[in-house]
Amino acid sequence: MEEMEVYCAANPGSPSAVHRPRLFIRGELWIALLGPCVEEGIVGIGSTVKAALRAFDAQYLAGLRPPAPAGRSYRATGGSK
């Protein structure tokens, strides 16, 4: 699919470019899927191919971040402790 090739060429290190999720359309939404099904895989959904691939990249990267410890949240601060 040409739109995916353009996105991957512009974002060569992205999860979409590296893993090449399957793309399909349901109604008016594009779905990018890596895995056997939406329930078990990594999925991105958007109104365009680009939006679906961006959503896929965000979901893929979110899965790589360790969860914050219970009761703590991390915020960027400008000062030192």
mmJSON file of the N, C-alpha and C atoms, coordinates in Angstrom:
{"data_MODEL":{"atom_site":{
"group_PDB":["ATOM","ATOM","ATOM","ATOM","ATOM","ATOM","ATOM","ATOM","ATOM","ATOM","ATOM","ATOM","ATOM","ATOM","ATOM","ATOM","ATOM","ATOM","ATOM","ATOM","ATOM","ATOM","ATOM","ATOM","ATOM","ATOM","ATOM","ATOM","ATOM","ATOM","ATOM","ATOM","ATOM","ATOM","ATOM","ATOM","ATOM","ATOM","ATOM","ATOM","ATOM","ATOM","ATOM","ATOM","ATOM","ATOM","ATOM","ATOM","ATOM","ATOM","ATOM","ATOM","ATOM","ATOM","ATOM","ATOM","ATOM","ATOM","ATOM","ATOM","ATOM","ATOM","ATOM","ATOM","ATOM","ATOM","ATOM","ATOM","ATOM","ATOM","ATOM","ATOM","ATOM","ATOM","ATOM","ATOM","ATOM","ATOM","ATOM","ATOM","ATOM","ATOM","ATOM","ATOM","ATOM","ATOM","ATOM","ATOM","ATOM","ATOM","ATOM","ATOM","ATOM","ATOM","ATOM","ATOM","ATOM","ATOM","ATOM","ATOM","ATOM","ATOM","ATOM","ATOM","ATOM","ATOM","ATOM","ATOM","ATOM","ATOM","ATOM","ATOM","ATOM","ATOM","ATOM","ATOM","ATOM","ATOM","ATOM","ATOM","ATOM","ATOM","ATOM","ATOM","ATOM","ATOM","ATOM","ATOM","ATOM","ATOM","ATOM","ATOM","ATOM","ATOM","ATOM","ATOM","ATOM","ATOM","ATOM","ATOM","ATOM","ATOM","ATOM","ATOM","ATOM","ATOM","ATOM","ATOM","ATOM","ATOM","ATOM","ATOM","ATOM","ATOM","ATOM","ATOM","ATOM","ATOM","ATOM","ATOM","ATOM","ATOM","ATOM","ATOM","ATOM","ATOM","ATOM","ATOM","ATOM","ATOM","ATOM","ATOM","ATOM","ATOM","ATOM","ATOM","ATOM","ATOM","ATOM","ATOM","ATOM","ATOM","ATOM","ATOM","ATOM","ATOM","ATOM","ATOM","ATOM","ATOM","ATOM","ATOM","ATOM","ATOM","ATOM","ATOM","ATOM","ATOM","ATOM","ATOM","ATOM","ATOM","ATOM","ATOM","ATOM","ATOM","ATOM","ATOM","ATOM","ATOM","ATOM","ATOM","ATOM","ATOM","ATOM","ATOM","ATOM","ATOM","ATOM","ATOM","ATOM","ATOM","ATOM","ATOM","ATOM","ATOM","ATOM","ATOM","ATOM","ATOM","ATOM","ATOM","ATOM","ATOM","ATOM","ATOM","ATOM","ATOM","ATOM","ATOM","ATOM","ATOM","ATOM"],
"id":[1,2,3,4,5,6,7,8,9,10,11,12,13,14,15,16,17,18,19,20,21,22,23,24,25,26,27,28,29,30,31,32,33,34,35,36,37,38,39,40,41,42,43,44,45,46,47,48,49,50,51,52,53,54,55,56,57,58,59,60,61,62,63,64,65,66,67,68,69,70,71,72,73,74,75,76,77,78,79,80,81,82,83,84,85,86,87,88,89,90,91,92,93,94,95,96,97,98,99,100,101,102,103,104,105,106,107,108,109,110,111,112,113,114,115,116,117,118,119,120,121,122,123,124,125,126,127,128,129,130,131,132,133,134,135,136,137,138,139,140,141,142,143,144,145,146,147,148,149,150,151,152,153,154,155,156,157,158,159,160,161,162,163,164,165,166,167,168,169,170,171,172,173,174,175,176,177,178,179,180,181,182,183,184,185,186,187,188,189,190,191,192,193,194,195,196,197,198,199,200,201,202,203,204,205,206,207,208,209,210,211,212,213,214,215,216,217,218,219,220,221,222,223,224,225,226,227,228,229,230,231,232,233,234,235,236,237,238,239,240,241,242,243],
"type_symbol":["N","C","C","N","C","C","N","C","C","N","C","C","N","C","C","N","C","C","N","C","C","N","C","C","N","C","C","N","C","C","N","C","C","N","C","C","N","C","C","N","C","C","N","C","C","N","C","C","N","C","C","N","C","C","N","C","C","N","C","C","N","C","C","N","C","C","N","C","C","N","C","C","N","C","C","N","C","C","N","C","C","N","C","C","N","C","C","N","C","C","N","C","C","N","C","C","N","C","C","N","C","C","N","C","C","N","C","C","N","C","C","N","C","C","N","C","C","N","C","C","N","C","C","N","C","C","N","C","C","N","C","C","N","C","C","N","C","C","N","C","C","N","C","C","N","C","C","N","C","C","N","C","C","N","C","C","N","C","C","N","C","C","N","C","C","N","C","C","N","C","C","N","C","C","N","C","C","N","C","C","N","C","C","N","C","C","N","C","C","N","C","C","N","C","C","N","C","C","N","C","C","N","C","C","N","C","C","N","C","C","N","C","C","N","C","C","N","C","C","N","C","C","N","C","C","N","C","C","N","C","C","N","C","C","N","C","C","N","C","C","N","C","C"],
"label_atom_id":["N","CA","C","N","CA","C","N","CA","C","N","CA","C","N","CA","C","N","CA","C","N","CA","C","N","CA","C","N","CA","C","N","CA","C","N","CA","C","N","CA","C","N","CA","C","N","CA","C","N","CA","C","N","CA","C","N","CA","C","N","CA","C","N","CA","C","N","CA","C","N","CA","C","N","CA","C","N","CA","C","N","CA","C","N","CA","C","N","CA","C","N","CA","C","N","CA","C","N","CA","C","N","CA","C","N","CA","C","N","CA","C","N","CA","C","N","CA","C","N","CA","C","N","CA","C","N","CA","C","N","CA","C","N","CA","C","N","CA","C","N","CA","C","N","CA","C","N","CA","C","N","CA","C","N","CA","C","N","CA","C","N","CA","C","N","CA","C","N","CA","C","N","CA","C","N","CA","C","N","CA","C","N","CA","C","N","CA","C","N","CA","C","N","CA","C","N","CA","C","N","CA","C","N","CA","C","N","CA","C","N","CA","C","N","CA","C","N","CA","C","N","CA","C","N","CA","C","N","CA","C","N","CA","C","N","CA","C","N","CA","C","N","CA","C","N","CA","C","N","CA","C","N","CA","C","N","CA","C","N","CA","C","N","CA","C","N","CA","C","N","CA","C","N","CA","C","N","CA","C","N","CA","C"],
"label_alt_id":[null,null,null,null,null,null,null,null,null,null,null,null,null,null,null,null,null,null,null,null,null,null,null,null,null,null,null,null,null,null,null,null,null,null,null,null,null,null,null,null,null,null,null,null,null,null,null,null,null,null,null,null,null,null,null,null,null,null,null,null,null,null,null,null,null,null,null,null,null,null,null,null,null,null,null,null,null,null,null,null,null,null,null,null,null,null,null,null,null,null,null,null,null,null,null,null,null,null,null,null,null,null,null,null,null,null,null,null,null,null,null,null,null,null,null,null,null,null,null,null,null,null,null,null,null,null,null,null,null,null,null,null,null,null,null,null,null,null,null,null,null,null,null,null,null,null,null,null,null,null,null,null,null,null,null,null,null,null,null,null,null,null,null,null,null,null,null,null,null,null,null,null,null,null,null,null,null,null,null,null,null,null,null,null,null,null,null,null,null,null,null,null,null,null,null,null,null,null,null,null,null,null,null,null,null,null,null,null,null,null,null,null,null,null,null,null,null,null,null,null,null,null,null,null,null,null,null,null,null,null,null,null,null,null,null,null,null,null,null,null,null,null,null],
"label_comp_id":["MET","MET","MET","GLU","GLU","GLU","GLU","GLU","GLU","MET","MET","MET","GLU","GLU","GLU","VAL","VAL","VAL","TYR","TYR","TYR","CYS","CYS","CYS","ALA","ALA","ALA","ALA","ALA","ALA","ASN","ASN","ASN","PRO","PRO","PRO","GLY","GLY","GLY","SER","SER","SER","PRO","PRO","PRO","SER","SER","SER","ALA","ALA","ALA","VAL","VAL","VAL","HIS","HIS","HIS","ARG","ARG","ARG","PRO","PRO","PRO","ARG","ARG","ARG","LEU","LEU","LEU","PHE","PHE","PHE","ILE","ILE","ILE","ARG","ARG","ARG","GLY","GLY","GLY","GLU","GLU","GLU","LEU","LEU","LEU","TRP","TRP","TRP","ILE","ILE","ILE","ALA","ALA","ALA","LEU","LEU","LEU","LEU","LEU","LEU","GLY","GLY","GLY","PRO","PRO","PRO","CYS","CYS","CYS","VAL","VAL","VAL","GLU","GLU","GLU","GLU","GLU","GLU","GLY","GLY","GLY","ILE","ILE","ILE","VAL","VAL","VAL","GLY","GLY","GLY","ILE","ILE","ILE","GLY","GLY","GLY","SER","SER","SER","THR","THR","THR","VAL","VAL","VAL","LYS","LYS","LYS","ALA","ALA","ALA","ALA","ALA","ALA","LEU","LEU","LEU","ARG","ARG","ARG","ALA","ALA","ALA","PHE","PHE","PHE","ASP","ASP","ASP","ALA","ALA","ALA","GLN","GLN","GLN","TYR","TYR","TYR","LEU","LEU","LEU","ALA","ALA","ALA","GLY","GLY","GLY","LEU","LEU","LEU","ARG","ARG","ARG","PRO","PRO","PRO","PRO","PRO","PRO","ALA","ALA","ALA","PRO","PRO","PRO","ALA","ALA","ALA","GLY","GLY","GLY","ARG","ARG","ARG","SER","SER","SER","TYR","TYR","TYR","ARG","ARG","ARG","ALA","ALA","ALA","THR","THR","THR","GLY","GLY","GLY","GLY","GLY","GLY","SER","SER","SER","LYS","LYS","LYS"],
"label_asym_id":["A","A","A","A","A","A","A","A","A","A","A","A","A","A","A","A","A","A","A","A","A","A","A","A","A","A","A","A","A","A","A","A","A","A","A","A","A","A","A","A","A","A","A","A","A","A","A","A","A","A","A","A","A","A","A","A","A","A","A","A","A","A","A","A","A","A","A","A","A","A","A","A","A","A","A","A","A","A","A","A","A","A","A","A","A","A","A","A","A","A","A","A","A","A","A","A","A","A","A","A","A","A","A","A","A","A","A","A","A","A","A","A","A","A","A","A","A","A","A","A","A","A","A","A","A","A","A","A","A","A","A","A","A","A","A","A","A","A","A","A","A","A","A","A","A","A","A","A","A","A","A","A","A","A","A","A","A","A","A","A","A","A","A","A","A","A","A","A","A","A","A","A","A","A","A","A","A","A","A","A","A","A","A","A","A","A","A","A","A","A","A","A","A","A","A","A","A","A","A","A","A","A","A","A","A","A","A","A","A","A","A","A","A","A","A","A","A","A","A","A","A","A","A","A","A","A","A","A","A","A","A","A","A","A","A","A","A","A","A","A","A","A","A"],
"label_entity_id":["1","1","1","1","1","1","1","1","1","1","1","1","1","1","1","1","1","1","1","1","1","1","1","1","1","1","1","1","1","1","1","1","1","1","1","1","1","1","1","1","1","1","1","1","1","1","1","1","1","1","1","1","1","1","1","1","1","1","1","1","1","1","1","1","1","1","1","1","1","1","1","1","1","1","1","1","1","1","1","1","1","1","1","1","1","1","1","1","1","1","1","1","1","1","1","1","1","1","1","1","1","1","1","1","1","1","1","1","1","1","1","1","1","1","1","1","1","1","1","1","1","1","1","1","1","1","1","1","1","1","1","1","1","1","1","1","1","1","1","1","1","1","1","1","1","1","1","1","1","1","1","1","1","1","1","1","1","1","1","1","1","1","1","1","1","1","1","1","1","1","1","1","1","1","1","1","1","1","1","1","1","1","1","1","1","1","1","1","1","1","1","1","1","1","1","1","1","1","1","1","1","1","1","1","1","1","1","1","1","1","1","1","1","1","1","1","1","1","1","1","1","1","1","1","1","1","1","1","1","1","1","1","1","1","1","1","1","1","1","1","1","1","1"],
"label_seq_id":[1,1,1,2,2,2,3,3,3,4,4,4,5,5,5,6,6,6,7,7,7,8,8,8,9,9,9,10,10,10,11,11,11,12,12,12,13,13,13,14,14,14,15,15,15,16,16,16,17,17,17,18,18,18,19,19,19,20,20,20,21,21,21,22,22,22,23,23,23,24,24,24,25,25,25,26,26,26,27,27,27,28,28,28,29,29,29,30,30,30,31,31,31,32,32,32,33,33,33,34,34,34,35,35,35,36,36,36,37,37,37,38,38,38,39,39,39,40,40,40,41,41,41,42,42,42,43,43,43,44,44,44,45,45,45,46,46,46,47,47,47,48,48,48,49,49,49,50,50,50,51,51,51,52,52,52,53,53,53,54,54,54,55,55,55,56,56,56,57,57,57,58,58,58,59,59,59,60,60,60,61,61,61,62,62,62,63,63,63,64,64,64,65,65,65,66,66,66,67,67,67,68,68,68,69,69,69,70,70,70,71,71,71,72,72,72,73,73,73,74,74,74,75,75,75,76,76,76,77,77,77,78,78,78,79,79,79,80,80,80,81,81,81],
"pdbx_PDB_ins_code":[null,null,null,null,null,null,null,null,null,null,null,null,null,null,null,null,null,null,null,null,null,null,null,null,null,null,null,null,null,null,null,null,null,null,null,null,null,null,null,null,null,null,null,null,null,null,null,null,null,null,null,null,null,null,null,null,null,null,null,null,null,null,null,null,null,null,null,null,null,null,null,null,null,null,null,null,null,null,null,null,null,null,null,null,null,null,null,null,null,null,null,null,null,null,null,null,null,null,null,null,null,null,null,null,null,null,null,null,null,null,null,null,null,null,null,null,null,null,null,null,null,null,null,null,null,null,null,null,null,null,null,null,null,null,null,null,null,null,null,null,null,null,null,null,null,null,null,null,null,null,null,null,null,null,null,null,null,null,null,null,null,null,null,null,null,null,null,null,null,null,null,null,null,null,null,null,null,null,null,null,null,null,null,null,null,null,null,null,null,null,null,null,null,null,null,null,null,null,null,null,null,null,null,null,null,null,null,null,null,null,null,null,null,null,null,null,null,null,null,null,null,null,null,null,null,null,null,null,null,null,null,null,null,null,null,null,null,null,null,null,null,null,null],
"Cartn_x":[0.847,0.0,0.897,0.609,1.466,1.534,0.403,0.405,1.3,1.307,2.17,3.633,3.954,5.334,5.824,4.982,5.342,5.586,4.686,4.836,6.127,6.386,7.57,8.858,8.837,10.011,10.284,9.225,9.376,9.714,9.414,9.637,10.329,11.568,12.213,12.481,12.597,12.856,11.61,10.464,9.213,8.826,8.028,7.54,6.8,6.086,5.386,6.357,7.449,8.436,9.181,9.477,10.245,9.388,8.161,7.322,6.276,6.005,5.053,3.737,2.932,1.648,0.728,-0.207,-1.22,-2.151,-2.562,-3.505,-4.795,-5.906,-7.193,-8.178,-9.279,-10.275,-11.576,-12.204,-13.51,-14.396,-15.385,-16.229,-15.397,-15.28,-14.491,-13.182,-12.81,-11.597,-10.542,-9.3,-8.148,-7.641,-7.218,-6.696,-5.325,-4.339,-2.991,-2.852,-2.541,-2.543,-1.283,-0.65,0.46,0.02,-0.177,-0.64,-1.794,-2.288,-3.318,-4.697,-4.996,-6.305,-6.214,-7.237,-7.25,-7.159,-7.805,-7.818,-6.454,-5.632,-4.348,-3.135,-3.335,-2.208,-2.03,-1.16,-0.954,-1.707,-2.543,-3.444,-3.423,-3.548,-3.724,-4.906,-5.759,-6.967,-7.012,-7.348,-7.441,-8.284,-8.625,-9.457,-8.662,-7.328,-6.45,-5.39,-4.685,-3.587,-2.546,-2.185,-1.181,-1.62,-2.88,-3.387,-3.363,-3.717,-3.69,-2.263,-1.308,0.085,0.662,0.298,0.742,0.181,-1.09,-1.71,-1.046,-0.724,-0.013,1.34,2.092,3.401,3.276,2.283,2.081,1.752,0.896,0.546,1.742,2.508,3.692,4.674,4.946,5.908,5.378,4.08,3.492,3.69,3.686,3.901,5.325,6.258,7.658,8.002,7.177,7.447,7.053,7.914,7.526,6.424,5.507,4.449,5.027,4.388,4.8,4.465,5.306,4.994,3.649,2.949,1.644,1.766,0.849,0.837,1.806,2.544,3.491,3.218,3.423,3.354,4.604,5.008,6.212,5.82,6.448,6.22,7.57,7.631,8.849,8.852,9.955,10.072,11.276,11.2,12.285,13.349,13.075,14.032,14.725,15.686,16.38,15.824,16.121,15.609,16.383],
"Cartn_y":[-1.171,0.0,1.239,2.13,3.296,4.202,4.44,5.324,4.781,3.464,2.856,3.02,2.829,2.987,4.411,5.39,6.797,7.056,6.566,6.752,6.104,4.884,4.155,4.796,5.335,6.027,7.309,7.983,9.213,8.933,7.728,7.34,5.98,5.902,4.59,3.805,4.463,3.75,3.471,3.835,3.67,2.195,1.85,0.473,0.032,0.942,0.595,0.205,0.952,0.659,-0.635,-0.881,-2.069,-3.334,-3.272,-4.472,-4.65,-3.617,-3.678,-4.358,-3.69,-4.292,-4.448,-5.371,-5.529,-4.329,-3.857,-2.743,-3.231,-2.85,-3.133,-2.065,-2.002,-0.969,-1.623,-1.025,-1.462,-0.222,-0.203,0.985,2.143,3.194,4.361,4.445,3.395,3.414,2.459,2.917,2.081,1.438,0.196,-0.55,-1.094,-0.81,-1.374,-2.401,-3.639,-4.733,-5.575,-5.793,-6.736,-7.803,-9.009,-10.09,-10.826,-11.845,-12.698,-12.042,-11.126,-10.47,-9.192,-8.369,-7.094,-7.31,-8.343,-8.592,-9.004,-9.643,-10.17,-9.424,-8.555,-7.906,-6.457,-5.796,-4.359,-3.723,-2.742,-2.19,-0.667,-0.089,1.351,1.584,2.529,2.802,4.285,4.604,5.996,6.17,7.418,7.71,7.691,7.677,7.571,6.516,6.09,5.138,5.749,6.998,7.679,7.733,8.065,8.135,6.762,5.723,4.368,3.947,4.27,3.907,4.704,5.969,6.76,6.176,5.802,5.195,3.86,3.084,1.818,2.077,3.044,3.366,3.755,4.578,5.004,3.812,2.91,1.73,0.803,0.623,-0.234,0.328,1.62,2.243,2.298,2.467,2.472,1.127,0.061,-1.271,-1.513,-0.683,-0.839,-0.101,0.86,1.643,0.857,0.835,0.141,0.924,0.235,0.939,1.693,2.795,3.565,2.755,2.829,2.123,2.59,1.716,2.052,3.256,4.19,5.362,6.454,6.252,7.27,7.58,8.814,9.196,9.992,9.914,10.616,11.852,12.978,14.221,14.849,15.535,16.287,17.535,17.8,18.997,19.788,21.069,21.93,22.135,21.825,22.087,20.834,21.013,19.867,19.597,18.422,18.019,18.649],
"Cartn_z":[0.0,0.0,0.0,-0.909,-1.11,0.116,0.784,1.953,3.063,3.239,4.253,3.86,2.593,2.133,2.36,2.083,2.293,3.775,4.642,6.089,6.585,6.164,6.623,6.114,4.908,4.381,5.163,5.595,6.374,7.835,8.32,9.72,9.765,9.267,9.086,10.366,11.502,12.747,13.56,13.03,13.774,13.871,14.885,14.971,13.702,13.073,11.831,10.729,10.597,9.554,9.851,11.11,11.495,11.427,11.922,12.059,10.968,10.202,9.084,9.471,10.307,10.687,9.47,9.576,8.527,8.566,7.413,7.308,6.676,7.276,6.656,7.08,6.385,6.647,7.088,8.093,8.591,8.618,7.774,7.679,7.158,7.954,7.572,8.352,9.06,9.879,9.34,9.359,9.028,10.301,10.204,11.346,10.979,11.832,11.701,12.815,12.46,13.434,13.324,14.468,14.579,15.568,15.105,15.958,15.31,15.995,15.402,15.305,16.23,16.23,17.059,16.955,17.672,19.178,19.686,21.128,21.671,20.855,21.327,20.781,19.825,19.172,19.584,18.856,19.001,17.851,18.172,17.168,17.192,16.019,15.872,14.954,15.318,14.548,14.227,12.98,12.577,11.329,11.043,9.875,8.575,8.68,7.514,7.81,6.771,6.974,7.9,7.66,8.488,9.951,10.194,11.572,12.233,11.503,12.064,12.39,11.516,11.772,12.939,13.051,14.214,15.507,15.487,16.671,16.994,15.968,16.17,16.825,16.308,16.878,18.35,18.666,20.056,20.953,20.495,21.293,21.47,20.425,20.501,21.527,21.44,22.356,23.782,23.953,25.299,25.979,25.214,25.772,26.221,25.767,26.156,27.44,27.828,29.031,30.266,31.273,32.51,33.215,33.863,34.588,35.78,36.132,37.305,38.555,39.592,40.841,41.396,42.084,42.649,43.564,43.401,44.259,43.844,42.767,42.315,40.851,40.52,39.113,38.799,37.573,37.149,36.371,36.733,36.016,35.735,34.632,34.325,35.194,35.849,36.673,36.222,36.388,35.949,37.007,38.238,39.307,39.79,40.669,41.25,42.631,43.142,44.46,45.566],
"occupancy":[1.0,1.0,1.0,1.0,1.0,1.0,1.0,1.0,1.0,1.0,1.0,1.0,1.0,1.0,1.0,1.0,1.0,1.0,1.0,1.0,1.0,1.0,1.0,1.0,1.0,1.0,1.0,1.0,1.0,1.0,1.0,1.0,1.0,1.0,1.0,1.0,1.0,1.0,1.0,1.0,1.0,1.0,1.0,1.0,1.0,1.0,1.0,1.0,1.0,1.0,1.0,1.0,1.0,1.0,1.0,1.0,1.0,1.0,1.0,1.0,1.0,1.0,1.0,1.0,1.0,1.0,1.0,1.0,1.0,1.0,1.0,1.0,1.0,1.0,1.0,1.0,1.0,1.0,1.0,1.0,1.0,1.0,1.0,1.0,1.0,1.0,1.0,1.0,1.0,1.0,1.0,1.0,1.0,1.0,1.0,1.0,1.0,1.0,1.0,1.0,1.0,1.0,1.0,1.0,1.0,1.0,1.0,1.0,1.0,1.0,1.0,1.0,1.0,1.0,1.0,1.0,1.0,1.0,1.0,1.0,1.0,1.0,1.0,1.0,1.0,1.0,1.0,1.0,1.0,1.0,1.0,1.0,1.0,1.0,1.0,1.0,1.0,1.0,1.0,1.0,1.0,1.0,1.0,1.0,1.0,1.0,1.0,1.0,1.0,1.0,1.0,1.0,1.0,1.0,1.0,1.0,1.0,1.0,1.0,1.0,1.0,1.0,1.0,1.0,1.0,1.0,1.0,1.0,1.0,1.0,1.0,1.0,1.0,1.0,1.0,1.0,1.0,1.0,1.0,1.0,1.0,1.0,1.0,1.0,1.0,1.0,1.0,1.0,1.0,1.0,1.0,1.0,1.0,1.0,1.0,1.0,1.0,1.0,1.0,1.0,1.0,1.0,1.0,1.0,1.0,1.0,1.0,1.0,1.0,1.0,1.0,1.0,1.0,1.0,1.0,1.0,1.0,1.0,1.0,1.0,1.0,1.0,1.0,1.0,1.0,1.0,1.0,1.0,1.0,1.0,1.0,1.0,1.0,1.0,1.0,1.0,1.0,1.0,1.0,1.0,1.0,1.0,1.0],
"B_iso_or_equiv":[0.0,0.0,0.0,0.0,0.0,0.0,0.0,0.0,0.0,0.0,0.0,0.0,0.0,0.0,0.0,0.0,0.0,0.0,0.0,0.0,0.0,0.0,0.0,0.0,0.0,0.0,0.0,0.0,0.0,0.0,0.0,0.0,0.0,0.0,0.0,0.0,0.0,0.0,0.0,0.0,0.0,0.0,0.0,0.0,0.0,0.0,0.0,0.0,0.0,0.0,0.0,0.0,0.0,0.0,0.0,0.0,0.0,0.0,0.0,0.0,0.0,0.0,0.0,0.0,0.0,0.0,0.0,0.0,0.0,0.0,0.0,0.0,0.0,0.0,0.0,0.0,0.0,0.0,0.0,0.0,0.0,0.0,0.0,0.0,0.0,0.0,0.0,0.0,0.0,0.0,0.0,0.0,0.0,0.0,0.0,0.0,0.0,0.0,0.0,0.0,0.0,0.0,0.0,0.0,0.0,0.0,0.0,0.0,0.0,0.0,0.0,0.0,0.0,0.0,0.0,0.0,0.0,0.0,0.0,0.0,0.0,0.0,0.0,0.0,0.0,0.0,0.0,0.0,0.0,0.0,0.0,0.0,0.0,0.0,0.0,0.0,0.0,0.0,0.0,0.0,0.0,0.0,0.0,0.0,0.0,0.0,0.0,0.0,0.0,0.0,0.0,0.0,0.0,0.0,0.0,0.0,0.0,0.0,0.0,0.0,0.0,0.0,0.0,0.0,0.0,0.0,0.0,0.0,0.0,0.0,0.0,0.0,0.0,0.0,0.0,0.0,0.0,0.0,0.0,0.0,0.0,0.0,0.0,0.0,0.0,0.0,0.0,0.0,0.0,0.0,0.0,0.0,0.0,0.0,0.0,0.0,0.0,0.0,0.0,0.0,0.0,0.0,0.0,0.0,0.0,0.0,0.0,0.0,0.0,0.0,0.0,0.0,0.0,0.0,0.0,0.0,0.0,0.0,0.0,0.0,0.0,0.0,0.0,0.0,0.0,0.0,0.0,0.0,0.0,0.0,0.0,0.0,0.0,0.0,0.0,0.0,0.0,0.0,0.0,0.0,0.0,0.0,0.0],
"pdbx_formal_charge":[null,null,null,null,null,null,null,null,null,null,null,null,null,null,null,null,null,null,null,null,null,null,null,null,null,null,null,null,null,null,null,null,null,null,null,null,null,null,null,null,null,null,null,null,null,null,null,null,null,null,null,null,null,null,null,null,null,null,null,null,null,null,null,null,null,null,null,null,null,null,null,null,null,null,null,null,null,null,null,null,null,null,null,null,null,null,null,null,null,null,null,null,null,null,null,null,null,null,null,null,null,null,null,null,null,null,null,null,null,null,null,null,null,null,null,null,null,null,null,null,null,null,null,null,null,null,null,null,null,null,null,null,null,null,null,null,null,null,null,null,null,null,null,null,null,null,null,null,null,null,null,null,null,null,null,null,null,null,null,null,null,null,null,null,null,null,null,null,null,null,null,null,null,null,null,null,null,null,null,null,null,null,null,null,null,null,null,null,null,null,null,null,null,null,null,null,null,null,null,null,null,null,null,null,null,null,null,null,null,null,null,null,null,null,null,null,null,null,null,null,null,null,null,null,null,null,null,null,null,null,null,null,null,null,null,null,null,null,null,null,null,null,null],
"auth_seq_id":[1,1,1,2,2,2,3,3,3,4,4,4,5,5,5,6,6,6,7,7,7,8,8,8,9,9,9,10,10,10,11,11,11,12,12,12,13,13,13,14,14,14,15,15,15,16,16,16,17,17,17,18,18,18,19,19,19,20,20,20,21,21,21,22,22,22,23,23,23,24,24,24,25,25,25,26,26,26,27,27,27,28,28,28,29,29,29,30,30,30,31,31,31,32,32,32,33,33,33,34,34,34,35,35,35,36,36,36,37,37,37,38,38,38,39,39,39,40,40,40,41,41,41,42,42,42,43,43,43,44,44,44,45,45,45,46,46,46,47,47,47,48,48,48,49,49,49,50,50,50,51,51,51,52,52,52,53,53,53,54,54,54,55,55,55,56,56,56,57,57,57,58,58,58,59,59,59,60,60,60,61,61,61,62,62,62,63,63,63,64,64,64,65,65,65,66,66,66,67,67,67,68,68,68,69,69,69,70,70,70,71,71,71,72,72,72,73,73,73,74,74,74,75,75,75,76,76,76,77,77,77,78,78,78,79,79,79,80,80,80,81,81,81],
"auth_comp_id":["MET","MET","MET","GLU","GLU","GLU","GLU","GLU","GLU","MET","MET","MET","GLU","GLU","GLU","VAL","VAL","VAL","TYR","TYR","TYR","CYS","CYS","CYS","ALA","ALA","ALA","ALA","ALA","ALA","ASN","ASN","ASN","PRO","PRO","PRO","GLY","GLY","GLY","SER","SER","SER","PRO","PRO","PRO","SER","SER","SER","ALA","ALA","ALA","VAL","VAL","VAL","HIS","HIS","HIS","ARG","ARG","ARG","PRO","PRO","PRO","ARG","ARG","ARG","LEU","LEU","LEU","PHE","PHE","PHE","ILE","ILE","ILE","ARG","ARG","ARG","GLY","GLY","GLY","GLU","GLU","GLU","LEU","LEU","LEU","TRP","TRP","TRP","ILE","ILE","ILE","ALA","ALA","ALA","LEU","LEU","LEU","LEU","LEU","LEU","GLY","GLY","GLY","PRO","PRO","PRO","CYS","CYS","CYS","VAL","VAL","VAL","GLU","GLU","GLU","GLU","GLU","GLU","GLY","GLY","GLY","ILE","ILE","ILE","VAL","VAL","VAL","GLY","GLY","GLY","ILE","ILE","ILE","GLY","GLY","GLY","SER","SER","SER","THR","THR","THR","VAL","VAL","VAL","LYS","LYS","LYS","ALA","ALA","ALA","ALA","ALA","ALA","LEU","LEU","LEU","ARG","ARG","ARG","ALA","ALA","ALA","PHE","PHE","PHE","ASP","ASP","ASP","ALA","ALA","ALA","GLN","GLN","GLN","TYR","TYR","TYR","LEU","LEU","LEU","ALA","ALA","ALA","GLY","GLY","GLY","LEU","LEU","LEU","ARG","ARG","ARG","PRO","PRO","PRO","PRO","PRO","PRO","ALA","ALA","ALA","PRO","PRO","PRO","ALA","ALA","ALA","GLY","GLY","GLY","ARG","ARG","ARG","SER","SER","SER","TYR","TYR","TYR","ARG","ARG","ARG","ALA","ALA","ALA","THR","THR","THR","GLY","GLY","GLY","GLY","GLY","GLY","SER","SER","SER","LYS","LYS","LYS"],
"auth_asym_id":["A","A","A","A","A","A","A","A","A","A","A","A","A","A","A","A","A","A","A","A","A","A","A","A","A","A","A","A","A","A","A","A","A","A","A","A","A","A","A","A","A","A","A","A","A","A","A","A","A","A","A","A","A","A","A","A","A","A","A","A","A","A","A","A","A","A","A","A","A","A","A","A","A","A","A","A","A","A","A","A","A","A","A","A","A","A","A","A","A","A","A","A","A","A","A","A","A","A","A","A","A","A","A","A","A","A","A","A","A","A","A","A","A","A","A","A","A","A","A","A","A","A","A","A","A","A","A","A","A","A","A","A","A","A","A","A","A","A","A","A","A","A","A","A","A","A","A","A","A","A","A","A","A","A","A","A","A","A","A","A","A","A","A","A","A","A","A","A","A","A","A","A","A","A","A","A","A","A","A","A","A","A","A","A","A","A","A","A","A","A","A","A","A","A","A","A","A","A","A","A","A","A","A","A","A","A","A","A","A","A","A","A","A","A","A","A","A","A","A","A","A","A","A","A","A","A","A","A","A","A","A","A","A","A","A","A","A","A","A","A","A","A","A"],
"auth_atom_id":["N","CA","C","N","CA","C","N","CA","C","N","CA","C","N","CA","C","N","CA","C","N","CA","C","N","CA","C","N","CA","C","N","CA","C","N","CA","C","N","CA","C","N","CA","C","N","CA","C","N","CA","C","N","CA","C","N","CA","C","N","CA","C","N","CA","C","N","CA","C","N","CA","C","N","CA","C","N","CA","C","N","CA","C","N","CA","C","N","CA","C","N","CA","C","N","CA","C","N","CA","C","N","CA","C","N","CA","C","N","CA","C","N","CA","C","N","CA","C","N","CA","C","N","CA","C","N","CA","C","N","CA","C","N","CA","C","N","CA","C","N","CA","C","N","CA","C","N","CA","C","N","CA","C","N","CA","C","N","CA","C","N","CA","C","N","CA","C","N","CA","C","N","CA","C","N","CA","C","N","CA","C","N","CA","C","N","CA","C","N","CA","C","N","CA","C","N","CA","C","N","CA","C","N","CA","C","N","CA","C","N","CA","C","N","CA","C","N","CA","C","N","CA","C","N","CA","C","N","CA","C","N","CA","C","N","CA","C","N","CA","C","N","CA","C","N","CA","C","N","CA","C","N","CA","C","N","CA","C","N","CA","C","N","CA","C","N","CA","C","N","CA","C","N","CA","C","N","CA","C","N","CA","C"],
"pdbx_PDB_model_num":[1,1,1,1,1,1,1,1,1,1,1,1,1,1,1,1,1,1,1,1,1,1,1,1,1,1,1,1,1,1,1,1,1,1,1,1,1,1,1,1,1,1,1,1,1,1,1,1,1,1,1,1,1,1,1,1,1,1,1,1,1,1,1,1,1,1,1,1,1,1,1,1,1,1,1,1,1,1,1,1,1,1,1,1,1,1,1,1,1,1,1,1,1,1,1,1,1,1,1,1,1,1,1,1,1,1,1,1,1,1,1,1,1,1,1,1,1,1,1,1,1,1,1,1,1,1,1,1,1,1,1,1,1,1,1,1,1,1,1,1,1,1,1,1,1,1,1,1,1,1,1,1,1,1,1,1,1,1,1,1,1,1,1,1,1,1,1,1,1,1,1,1,1,1,1,1,1,1,1,1,1,1,1,1,1,1,1,1,1,1,1,1,1,1,1,1,1,1,1,1,1,1,1,1,1,1,1,1,1,1,1,1,1,1,1,1,1,1,1,1,1,1,1,1,1,1,1,1,1,1,1,1,1,1,1,1,1,1,1,1,1,1,1]
}}}
